[in-house]
Amino acid sequence: MKFVVHTQTLENYGAHAESGKFADGMAYWKFKSGDTYIVSGLDRIQDAVAFVAAIGMENCISYKEFPCHYTTYGEWLKEIADDSEEYQKYQQESAKEVDPRTYKKGGA
């Protein structure tokens, strides 16, 4: 079965020139884009989400990335069905296809 896991990123603008810490009043987080992963080789969606978290999560003072939305591959295709053909193609081509059985760090 295939699953689709989307990630969300946050960037802390306060960490560029100041400490970026909440305690100092210098945190200023902004939502940014994320990635889309097409995960194969697993039978359960929660395993796919955990796998994407293992290979893609980041958590530091200036940047965070985490899974935020997940569906089966078929549900995702239905979600994007009303988009233009060009945009559907772009979404499918920009998605990172991963499989825990063959994944190598840096090769997503």
N, C-alpha and C positions, 0 to 999 in steps of 0.2 A: 504494500500500500504506500501511497505517496501523501505527504503532508506539506503544507505551506506554513512557514513561520515568518512573521514580519517582526523586525526589531525597530525600536525607537531610540534616537540619540538625544542627549541633552548636552549643551555646552555651557560652562560656567564662565561668563564674561568677566566676572569679578576676579577670577584667578589669573587673568592676563596681566593686570597691573597691580593688584592687591593680593591679600592672602586667599580670597575666595571662600573664606570660612563663614558659616552662619553665625558663629559666636562673635565674630568681629563685625558683623553687619555688612560683610563684603560679598556675600553670595548673590549672584545674579544669573540664574539659570534660564536658558532659552531652548525651546524645542527645536530640533534640527531633523534632518531626514534620517532614514534608517535603511536597512537592507531587507531583501526578501530571499528566503532560503526555501528551496524545494528539497525536501528530505525524503529519501527512499531507504529501504532496508530495515525499517522498523514497523512494528505492528500496532503501536499505540501512539496517539497524538502527544500524550504527556512525555513519552520517551523522546519524541522528536523535539519538543520544546526544551527539554533538559539537554539534549545534544547540542542544539543551537546555542543555548546558554553557555555550555562548556567551551564551545569554539569561538563564540562571538561576543560574550559579555565583557564589558570593561567597566570599572568602577574606580575613578580617581577624583581628585579635587577639581579637575578642569573638564572632565568628559565622562559621560556614562552611556552605555548602550545595553539594552535589555530586550527580551522578547515581549511583545505587547499584544499581538493578535495572531491567531492560528486557526487553520481550517484544514479540511482534507483538500487534496488537489482538485477534485471534482467540484467542491464548493467554491474554491477560489476561481476556477474557470467560469462558474456561473456569476460570481461577483463582478468579474471584469467583462462579461459578455456584452454589456451595453456601451462599453467604451469603443472608441473608433478602432478599426482594424489595426491602424498604425500604432496606436497606444497599447493595444493588447499585445502586439508583437514586441514592442519595446519592453513591456513589463515581463514578458516571458524570457526575452533575451538577456535582460539585466538581472534576473533572479540567479542566485548562486545555487547550483545543484550539488548536494552533498549526500554522502552515504557513509555512515559510521564504519562500515566494513572496509572501505577503501580510502577514507579520509586521511590526508597527511597535512599537518600544520603548515600554513602558508599557501596551501594549494586549493583553498575553497574557491 
